[in-house]
Amino acid sequence: MNHDWKQKINERYEQELRKGEFFWPDSVFRDAIVALGLVILLLLLATFVGVPNEPKADPADTSYLPRPEWYFLFLFKFLALYGQIPLLGRVEWLATVVVPLLAIGLLLFLPFIERGRDRHYTKRAIPLAIMALIVVDMVSLTLMAEIPTVAPEDAPLGWKLAVALQPITGLAIPGVGLVLLLVLPKIHRNATWRTPAWIAGIGSGSMLVLTATILVLYGAFGPPPEKTEEVPVTLAEKILAGQDLYSIHCVECHGDDGKVTVIEGVEGLEGKQISPINSRDVLYTVNDASMVEIIAYGRPDSGMPPLGKQYNPEGLSKSEIDYIVLFMRYMWDDRFQPPAEVLQPLFPPLAAGEVPSYEVHIAPIVKRYCISCHRPGKDNNNYLMTTYEEVLFSGDNADKNVVAGDPNSYLLLTIQGQEILDAEGNVLIGVMPPRGTLKPDAIDALIRWVMNGMPRTAEEAARLTPTPTPTP
């Protein structure tokens, strides 16, 4: 740097210093205001948006697909798109190592590479244009991250078009733009700032337009969005979730209240004696960790199958097993006081002459007492009860299980303690539920429901004129 140029810089520095601002308190005050604004923004996002709850991490769950955090999604998509390029083979090293190192290295060594004296944006158009293309590409890749890079063969044309446009948007356009910007000084030494600006503007605009097109096409022709699983958060929600899981997986052998000592009606375990799991001998002597292991790994000598994902990909997760243990503790262990929400009735009490509906009254009863046996894979005369349609129309005796207005429907007879016999006098269907009995209000609700035509919704039930309930 010659003496004249150095003197000019010092004079400019002195001028700026005289008309500028002090670090304290001017710059510090402005930085504090910006920092306070960011803190308030984060508090508002955490309060009103939050982070979706997920189940506990379960090493035994091999079906879980890990996803990076949102600020890494662009790199995740970059890797996925590069993997679709023929002849490249496995390119994880390229997207996860080479590209980030090049980007970081470029930022670190940029002061040593670019030693120009001018700082005005028109004199630094090419670096700014390169950065603009990179930033817009990162935004586009992030927005496209949830869209698969391969469409099924039978996918609609719109879905296939959305997939085909992704490499063009995320790789081709920014790649061509960067090459043009890098070779521009070599082929046009006197190019003004407008040429890089046009290249960056056209490239960025094209990427944003194509990204919007891809999102619209995939939203219109892609698969429906997956339903997000609601994860219990409060103690009451976890206990109720455990009660539902217990009703499905445990009631068949242990009964709805855990009092069963002799298993009945379960193939391979008929007549087997077990300890009542609601007793103090179990609840006082077996800690939570041991309960979790028993449920997950089973007890082969006692005939209890393993319910954890370690043995069955469709089994219970670690969180679900924890919910069952919480249910057992708070509902049966007298050392624990359950929340008031858990002690609410199974379904809203029925008023005199009120017609129950499936969705409000019957579904909770079925879930609590019936679905443990009446689901696929169980010995139940093919009578399934997991949905409204199955309750009405499934089973070997579908024409007799539930008949509108018929007090001799098999469902009504069995829940009132009457067995169904075949022509030879053999038991065709035993008393339901096999272990214990339904509470009077549940029996009354089921009888009213069948006698009034099995309405599905509360609106349908409200429009019906009540039919007198027969006396058992």
VOPALUM-240092 format. One record per residue (C-alpha): residue number from 0; x, y, z. Coordinates in steps of 0.02 Angstrom, whole numbers, always signed. Example, Ala and Ser with C-alpha at 12.3 -4.5 7.8 and 13.67 -1.06 7.14 Angstrom:
[atom 0, [+615, -225, +390]]
[atom 1, [+684, -53, +357]]
***
This chain:
[atom 0, [+0, +0, +0]]
[atom 1, [+82, +164, -57]]
[atom 2, [+95, +318, +53]]
[atom 3, [-37, +422, -38]]
[atom 4, [-167, +285, -28]]
[atom 5, [-130, +256, +155]]
[atom 6, [-149, +441, +191]]
[atom 7, [-318, +444, +102]]
[atom 8, [-378, +299, +208]]
[atom 9, [-323, +383, +368]]
[atom 10, [-408, +545, +320]]
[atom 11, [-568, +452, +276]]
[atom 12, [-557, +359, +441]]
[atom 13, [-540, +522, +539]]
[atom 14, [-691, +596, +448]]
[atom 15, [-798, +446, +483]]
[atom 16, [-740, +442, +662]]
[atom 17, [-791, +622, +690]]
[atom 18, [-965, +600, +619]]
[atom 19, [-989, +420, +677]]
[atom 20, [-1054, +344, +838]]
[atom 21, [-969, +278, +994]]
[atom 22, [-963, +94, +1036]]
[atom 23, [-1023, +140, +1211]]
[atom 24, [-1162, +174, +1233]]
[atom 25, [-1228, +193, +1055]]
[atom 26, [-1183, +26, +975]]
[atom 27, [-1206, -72, +1135]]
[atom 28, [-1380, +2, +1158]]
[atom 29, [-1432, -46, +981]]
[atom 30, [-1364, -222, +1002]]
[atom 31, [-1458, -239, +1166]]
[atom 32, [-1621, -185, +1083]]
[atom 33, [-1598, -313, +943]]
[atom 34, [-1553, -450, +1068]]
[atom 35, [-1707, -408, +1173]]
[atom 36, [-1817, -417, +1018]]
[atom 37, [-1747, -590, +976]]
[atom 38, [-1778, -652, +1153]]
[atom 39, [-1958, -590, +1147]]
[atom 40, [-1981, -674, +977]]
[atom 41, [-1916, -839, +1045]]
[atom 42, [-2030, -827, +1197]]
[atom 43, [-2181, -795, +1086]]
[atom 44, [-2137, -940, +971]]
[atom 45, [-2111, -1057, +1119]]
[atom 46, [-2275, -1002, +1199]]
[atom 47, [-2393, -999, +1049]]
[atom 48, [-2309, -1117, +924]]
[atom 49, [-2200, -1233, +1026]]
[atom 50, [-2121, -1396, +973]]
[atom 51, [-2228, -1549, +935]]
[atom 52, [-2216, -1682, +1068]]
[atom 53, [-2144, -1850, +1018]]
[atom 54, [-2136, -2016, +1110]]
[atom 55, [-1980, -2061, +1206]]
[atom 56, [-1835, -2126, +1103]]
[atom 57, [-1849, -2314, +1087]]
[atom 58, [-1693, -2408, +1026]]
[atom 59, [-1802, -2560, +992]]
[atom 60, [-1910, -2465, +867]]
[atom 61, [-1827, -2501, +699]]
[atom 62, [-1970, -2420, +604]]
[atom 63, [-1925, -2244, +663]]
[atom 64, [-1854, -2134, +525]]
[atom 65, [-1738, -2002, +598]]
[atom 66, [-1749, -1830, +521]]
[atom 67, [-1625, -1688, +541]]
[atom 68, [-1671, -1523, +620]]
[atom 69, [-1744, -1393, +502]]
[atom 70, [-1581, -1298, +485]]
[atom 71, [-1499, -1455, +412]]
[atom 72, [-1642, -1500, +295]]
[atom 73, [-1562, -1413, +145]]
[atom 74, [-1407, -1524, +162]]
[atom 75, [-1519, -1676, +185]]
[atom 76, [-1611, -1634, +23]]
[atom 77, [-1449, -1594, -67]]
[atom 78, [-1386, -1768, -26]]
[atom 79, [-1550, -1848, -82]]
[atom 80, [-1550, -1757, -250]]
[atom 81, [-1368, -1795, -285]]
[atom 82, [-1405, -1978, -249]]
[atom 83, [-1523, -1979, -399]]
[atom 84, [-1386, -1930, -522]]
[atom 85, [-1330, -2082, -625]]
[atom 86, [-1150, -2144, -616]]
[atom 87, [-1111, -2050, -455]]
[atom 88, [-1146, -2198, -343]]
[atom 89, [-1146, -2167, -157]]
[atom 90, [-1116, -1981, -129]]
[atom 91, [-1140, -1960, +59]]
[atom 92, [-959, -1902, +73]]
[atom 93, [-991, -1766, -55]]
[atom 94, [-1142, -1687, +27]]
[atom 95, [-1094, -1716, +208]]
[atom 96, [-906, -1681, +203]]
[atom 97, [-841, -1600, +43]]
[atom 98, [-976, -1469, +13]]
[atom 99, [-984, -1406, +195]]
[atom 100, [-793, -1400, +205]]
[atom 101, [-783, -1302, +43]]
[atom 102, [-915, -1179, +103]]
[atom 103, [-833, -1154, +273]]
[atom 104, [-661, -1142, +194]]
[atom 105, [-722, -1012, +70]]
[atom 106, [-791, -905, +211]]
[atom 107, [-631, -922, +314]]
[atom 108, [-512, -881, +173]]
[atom 109, [-620, -751, +84]]
[atom 110, [-525, -604, +164]]
[atom 111, [-363, -676, +95]]
[atom 112, [-436, -716, -76]]
[atom 113, [-530, -554, -104]]
[atom 114, [-406, -412, -72]]
[atom 115, [-495, -277, -170]]
[atom 116, [-497, -102, -97]]
[atom 117, [-677, -60, -144]]
[atom 118, [-818, -103, -27]]
[atom 119, [-966, -31, -121]]
[atom 120, [-1094, -163, -173]]
[atom 121, [-1078, -118, -358]]
[atom 122, [-893, -160, -347]]
[atom 123, [-927, -327, -262]]
[atom 124, [-1072, -384, -369]]
[atom 125, [-1005, -558, -409]]
[atom 126, [-978, -613, -225]]
[atom 127, [-1148, -543, -178]]
[atom 128, [-1231, -632, -326]]
[atom 129, [-1147, -797, -279]]
[atom 130, [-1206, -780, -100]]
[atom 131, [-1383, -737, -158]]
[atom 132, [-1393, -894, -266]]
[atom 133, [-1328, -1003, -124]]
[atom 134, [-1449, -932, +4]]
[atom 135, [-1601, -948, -111]]
[atom 136, [-1548, -1126, -155]]
[atom 137, [-1538, -1169, +31]]
[atom 138, [-1714, -1099, +55]]
[atom 139, [-1781, -1198, -94]]
[atom 140, [-1700, -1360, -36]]
[atom 141, [-1771, -1334, +138]]
[atom 142, [-1947, -1307, +71]]
[atom 143, [-1933, -1463, -38]]
[atom 144, [-1858, -1572, +98]]
[atom 145, [-2020, -1665, +139]]
[atom 146, [-2054, -1711, -43]]
[atom 147, [-1985, -1882, -96]]
[atom 148, [-1860, -1890, -238]]
[atom 149, [-1944, -2043, -316]]
[atom 150, [-2128, -2061, -361]]
[atom 151, [-2221, -2228, -366]]
[atom 152, [-2253, -2300, -538]]
[atom 153, [-2440, -2275, -521]]
[atom 154, [-2424, -2097, -456]]
[atom 155, [-2522, -1958, -544]]
[atom 156, [-2432, -1855, -676]]
[atom 157, [-2431, -1702, -562]]
[atom 158, [-2337, -1798, -427]]
[atom 159, [-2209, -1863, -553]]
[atom 160, [-2185, -1688, -622]]
[atom 161, [-2154, -1620, -447]]
[atom 162, [-2020, -1752, -422]]
[atom 163, [-1940, -1720, -592]]
[atom 164, [-1928, -1531, -562]]
[atom 165, [-1831, -1549, -398]]
[atom 166, [-1657, -1584, -473]]
[atom 167, [-1682, -1439, -595]]
[atom 168, [-1731, -1321, -454]]
[atom 169, [-1607, -1376, -322]]
[atom 170, [-1454, -1424, -426]]
[atom 171, [-1460, -1372, -609]]
[atom 172, [-1513, -1190, -596]]
[atom 173, [-1397, -1141, -451]]
[atom 174, [-1256, -1242, -528]]
[atom 175, [-1269, -1154, -696]]
[atom 176, [-1284, -985, -609]]
[atom 177, [-1128, -1014, -504]]
[atom 178, [-1027, -1070, -654]]
[atom 179, [-1078, -915, -752]]
[atom 180, [-1033, -801, -607]]
[atom 181, [-863, -884, -582]]
[atom 182, [-812, -877, -764]]
[atom 183, [-886, -704, -796]]
[atom 184, [-726, -608, -746]]
[atom 185, [-626, -717, -866]]
[atom 186, [-737, -691, -1017]]
[atom 187, [-794, -512, -985]]
[atom 188, [-669, -410, -887]]
[atom 189, [-766, -248, -908]]
[atom 190, [-937, -317, -855]]
[atom 191, [-1036, -198, -746]]
[atom 192, [-1126, -247, -585]]
[atom 193, [-1287, -268, -683]]
[atom 194, [-1233, -431, -767]]
[atom 195, [-1204, -527, -604]]
[atom 196, [-1363, -450, -534]]
[atom 197, [-1463, -512, -684]]
[atom 198, [-1387, -687, -670]]
[atom 199, [-1426, -695, -483]]
[atom 200, [-1599, -620, -505]]
[atom 201, [-1651, -738, -645]]
[atom 202, [-1579, -889, -556]]
[atom 203, [-1656, -847, -388]]
[atom 204, [-1825, -803, -463]]
[atom 205, [-1828, -965, -564]]
[atom 206, [-1788, -1068, -410]]
[atom 207, [-1925, -985, -306]]
[atom 208, [-2056, -1002, -444]]
[atom 209, [-2013, -1185, -475]]
[atom 210, [-2011, -1221, -288]]
[atom 211, [-2186, -1148, -271]]
[atom 212, [-2242, -1252, -421]]
[atom 213, [-2170, -1411, -345]]
[atom 214, [-2256, -1380, -179]]
[atom 215, [-2424, -1347, -264]]
[atom 216, [-2410, -1501, -376]]
[atom 217, [-2360, -1615, -233]]
[atom 218, [-2496, -1544, -121]]
[atom 219, [-2627, -1574, -256]]
[atom 220, [-2571, -1742, -325]]
[atom 221, [-2460, -1815, -189]]
[atom 222, [-2516, -1931, -49]]
[atom 223, [-2626, -1861, +89]]
[atom 224, [-2526, -1793, +236]]
[atom 225, [-2493, -1917, +374]]
[atom 226, [-2590, -1893, +533]]
[atom 227, [-2480, -1833, +672]]
[atom 228, [-2483, -1941, +825]]
[atom 229, [-2545, -1851, +979]]
[atom 230, [-2427, -1886, +1122]]
[atom 231, [-2496, -1881, +1299]]
[atom 232, [-2420, -1737, +1396]]
[atom 233, [-2506, -1724, +1566]]
[atom 234, [-2510, -1860, +1696]]
[atom 235, [-2697, -1885, +1670]]
[atom 236, [-2675, -1905, +1482]]
[atom 237, [-2538, -2034, +1507]]
[atom 238, [-2644, -2133, +1630]]
[atom 239, [-2793, -2133, +1512]]
[atom 240, [-2680, -2185, +1368]]
[atom 241, [-2615, -2327, +1476]]
[atom 242, [-2794, -2378, +1515]]
[atom 243, [-2836, -2388, +1330]]
[atom 244, [-2679, -2491, +1294]]
[atom 245, [-2716, -2605, +1441]]
[atom 246, [-2892, -2632, +1375]]
[atom 247, [-2824, -2689, +1208]]
[atom 248, [-2675, -2795, +1260]]
[atom 249, [-2707, -2854, +1437]]
[atom 250, [-2893, -2870, +1475]]
[atom 251, [-2907, -3037, +1384]]
[atom 252, [-2804, -3125, +1518]]
[atom 253, [-2806, -3009, +1670]]
[atom 254, [-2980, -2936, +1659]]
[atom 255, [-3025, -2752, +1656]]
[atom 256, [-2982, -2733, +1841]]
[atom 257, [-2830, -2849, +1853]]
[atom 258, [-2917, -2967, +1975]]
[atom 259, [-2911, -3126, +1869]]
[atom 260, [-2828, -3274, +1953]]
[atom 261, [-2879, -3410, +1829]]
[atom 262, [-2873, -3377, +1642]]
[atom 263, [-3028, -3429, +1546]]
[atom 264, [-3069, -3424, +1362]]
[atom 265, [-2890, -3395, +1301]]
[atom 266, [-2824, -3529, +1186]]
[atom 267, [-2672, -3617, +1258]]
[atom 268, [-2693, -3538, +1430]]
[atom 269, [-2864, -3606, +1480]]
[atom 270, [-2869, -3641, +1668]]
[atom 271, [-2695, -3570, +1702]]
[atom 272, [-2677, -3492, +1873]]
[atom 273, [-2598, -3319, +1884]]
[atom 274, [-2571, -3189, +2017]]
[atom 275, [-2696, -3045, +2018]]
[atom 276, [-2593, -2899, +1955]]
[atom 277, [-2695, -2772, +2054]]
[atom 278, [-2645, -2850, +2221]]
[atom 279, [-2524, -2779, +2346]]
[atom 280, [-2414, -2932, +2324]]
[atom 281, [-2378, -2870, +2148]]
[atom 282, [-2392, -2682, +2163]]
[atom 283, [-2292, -2669, +2324]]
[atom 284, [-2153, -2788, +2277]]
[atom 285, [-2125, -2754, +2091]]
[atom 286, [-2053, -2584, +2047]]
[atom 287, [-2091, -2489, +1888]]
[atom 288, [-1933, -2542, +1797]]
[atom 289, [-1972, -2725, +1829]]
[atom 290, [-2150, -2701, +1769]]
[atom 291, [-2087, -2624, +1609]]
[atom 292, [-1971, -2772, +1580]]
[atom 293, [-2110, -2898, +1615]]
[atom 294, [-2225, -2814, +1489]]
[atom 295, [-2089, -2792, +1359]]
[atom 296, [-2006, -2964, +1372]]
[atom 297, [-2152, -3067, +1436]]
[atom 298, [-2147, -3217, +1551]]
[atom 299, [-2131, -3375, +1445]]
[atom 300, [-2156, -3496, +1590]]
[atom 301, [-2318, -3408, +1638]]
[atom 302, [-2382, -3401, +1460]]
[atom 303, [-2368, -3212, +1447]]
[atom 304, [-2308, -3160, +1273]]
[atom 305, [-2184, -3016, +1251]]
[atom 306, [-2271, -2854, +1202]]
[atom 307, [-2120, -2744, +1167]]
[atom 308, [-2051, -2698, +997]]
[atom 309, [-1897, -2800, +1036]]
[atom 310, [-1993, -2955, +984]]
[atom 311, [-2133, -2882, +878]]
[atom 312, [-2114, -2732, +761]]
[atom 313, [-2298, -2696, +788]]
[atom 314, [-2285, -2711, +976]]
[atom 315, [-2284, -2577, +1110]]
[atom 316, [-2156, -2439, +1115]]
[atom 317, [-2061, -2392, +1273]]
[atom 318, [-2179, -2244, +1302]]
[atom 319, [-2334, -2352, +1282]]
[atom 320, [-2271, -2479, +1408]]
[atom 321, [-2235, -2336, +1529]]
[atom 322, [-2416, -2277, +1509]]
[atom 323, [-2481, -2450, +1556]]
[atom 324, [-2372, -2452, +1711]]
[atom 325, [-2435, -2278, +1759]]
[atom 326, [-2614, -2338, +1738]]
[atom 327, [-2584, -2487, +1852]]
[atom 328, [-2499, -2381, +1984]]
[atom 329, [-2626, -2241, +1994]]
[atom 330, [-2782, -2346, +1975]]
[atom 331, [-2740, -2497, +2084]]
[atom 332, [-2598, -2448, +2200]]
[atom 333, [-2672, -2366, +2356]]
[atom 334, [-2510, -2269, +2383]]
[atom 335, [-2548, -2161, +2230]]
[atom 336, [-2687, -2034, +2208]]
[atom 337, [-2750, -2022, +2028]]
[atom 338, [-2794, -1851, +1954]]
[atom 339, [-2978, -1804, +1957]]
[atom 340, [-2990, -1810, +1767]]
[atom 341, [-2950, -1996, +1769]]
[atom 342, [-3094, -2034, +1886]]
[atom 343, [-3226, -1967, +1766]]
[atom 344, [-3361, -2092, +1708]]
[atom 345, [-3320, -2201, +1558]]
[atom 346, [-3456, -2113, +1459]]
[atom 347, [-3580, -1972, +1494]]
[atom 348, [-3723, -2034, +1604]]
[atom 349, [-3884, -2067, +1509]]
[atom 350, [-4040, -1971, +1558]]
[atom 351, [-4209, -2056, +1566]]
[atom 352, [-4267, -2091, +1389]]
[atom 353, [-4103, -2034, +1310]]
[atom 354, [-4041, -2135, +1161]]
[atom 355, [-3854, -2174, +1167]]
[atom 356, [-3743, -2158, +1015]]
[atom 357, [-3594, -2263, +961]]
[atom 358, [-3469, -2121, +957]]
[atom 359, [-3512, -2050, +1129]]
[atom 360, [-3569, -2200, +1233]]
[atom 361, [-3537, -2368, +1150]]
[atom 362, [-3361, -2344, +1082]]
[atom 363, [-3286, -2314, +1257]]
[atom 364, [-3372, -2473, +1321]]
[atom 365, [-3310, -2576, +1175]]
[atom 366, [-3134, -2509, +1193]]
[atom 367, [-3129, -2547, +1379]]
[atom 368, [-3210, -2719, +1384]]
[atom 369, [-3220, -2796, +1211]]
[atom 370, [-3081, -2749, +1092]]
[atom 371, [-2948, -2851, +1184]]
[atom 372, [-3029, -3010, +1117]]
[atom 373, [-3129, -2946, +969]]
[atom 374, [-2987, -2892, +857]]
[atom 375, [-2890, -2979, +717]]
[atom 376, [-2789, -3131, +767]]
[atom 377, [-2901, -3183, +911]]
[atom 378, [-3021, -3330, +929]]
[atom 379, [-3184, -3233, +920]]
[atom 380, [-3293, -3314, +784]]
[atom 381, [-3224, -3179, +668]]
[atom 382, [-3327, -3049, +762]]
[atom 383, [-3220, -2892, +764]]
[atom 384, [-3264, -2734, +859]]
[atom 385, [-3129, -2609, +816]]
[atom 386, [-3246, -2500, +711]]
[atom 387, [-3431, -2458, +703]]
[atom 388, [-3451, -2559, +542]]
[atom 389, [-3368, -2712, +618]]
[atom 390, [-3481, -2708, +770]]
[atom 391, [-3634, -2710, +657]]
[atom 392, [-3583, -2822, +512]]
[atom 393, [-3434, -2936, +552]]
[atom 394, [-3428, -3112, +623]]
[atom 395, [-3488, -3288, +583]]
[atom 396, [-3656, -3240, +658]]
[atom 397, [-3665, -3066, +581]]
[atom 398, [-3853, -3079, +553]]
[atom 399, [-3885, -3114, +737]]
[atom 400, [-3748, -3025, +834]]
[atom 401, [-3829, -2854, +830]]
[atom 402, [-4006, -2834, +761]]
[atom 403, [-4094, -2667, +776]]
[atom 404, [-4238, -2676, +899]]
[atom 405, [-4210, -2861, +939]]
[atom 406, [-4184, -2900, +1124]]
[atom 407, [-4123, -3074, +1073]]
[atom 408, [-3971, -3005, +984]]
[atom 409, [-3822, -3111, +1034]]
[atom 410, [-3729, -2959, +1100]]
[atom 411, [-3871, -2914, +1220]]
[atom 412, [-3897, -3093, +1279]]
[atom 413, [-3713, -3128, +1316]]
[atom 414, [-3681, -2966, +1412]]
[atom 415, [-3830, -3011, +1523]]
[atom 416, [-3757, -3179, +1570]]
[atom 417, [-3843, -3294, +1444]]
[atom 418, [-3741, -3415, +1339]]
[atom 419, [-3782, -3448, +1156]]
[atom 420, [-3804, -3634, +1120]]
[atom 421, [-3798, -3723, +952]]
[atom 422, [-3925, -3853, +892]]
[atom 423, [-3839, -3993, +990]]
[atom 424, [-3840, -3893, +1151]]
[atom 425, [-3655, -3851, +1147]]
[atom 426, [-3596, -3678, +1196]]
[atom 427, [-3575, -3576, +1038]]
[atom 428, [-3540, -3408, +1122]]
[atom 429, [-3503, -3390, +1306]]
[atom 430, [-3548, -3251, +1426]]
[atom 431, [-3468, -3085, +1384]]
[atom 432, [-3351, -3023, +1443]]
[atom 433, [-3275, -3192, +1490]]
[atom 434, [-3196, -3120, +1648]]
[atom 435, [-3309, -3018, +1761]]
[atom 436, [-3466, -2927, +1711]]
[atom 437, [-3508, -2760, +1636]]
[atom 438, [-3568, -2625, +1752]]
[atom 439, [-3757, -2596, +1751]]
[atom 440, [-3742, -2427, +1664]]
[atom 441, [-3640, -2505, +1522]]
[atom 442, [-3767, -2646, +1501]]
[atom 443, [-3908, -2521, +1500]]
[atom 444, [-3820, -2413, +1369]]
[atom 445, [-3791, -2563, +1254]]
[atom 446, [-3972, -2620, +1269]]
[atom 447, [-4040, -2447, +1233]]
[atom 448, [-3922, -2428, +1086]]
[atom 449, [-3973, -2591, +1001]]
[atom 450, [-4159, -2569, +1037]]
[atom 451, [-4154, -2395, +958]]
[atom 452, [-4069, -2445, +796]]
[atom 453, [-3884, -2423, +839]]
[atom 454, [-3863, -2238, +795]]
[atom 455, [-3684, -2190, +756]]
[atom 456, [-3676, -2006, +804]]
[atom 457, [-3754, -1902, +941]]
[atom 458, [-3851, -1805, +809]]
[atom 459, [-3929, -1965, +743]]
[atom 460, [-3973, -2023, +919]]
[atom 461, [-4054, -1856, +963]]
[atom 462, [-4174, -1872, +817]]
[atom 463, [-4240, -2042, +873]]
[atom 464, [-4393, -2078, +979]]
[atom 465, [-4337, -2190, +1123]]
[atom 466, [-4392, -2372, +1118]]
[atom 467, [-4438, -2447, +1288]]
[atom 468, [-4294, -2548, +1359]]
[atom 469, [-4342, -2731, +1388]]
[atom 470, [-4323, -2801, +1561]]
[atom 471, [-4191, -2938, +1565]]
***
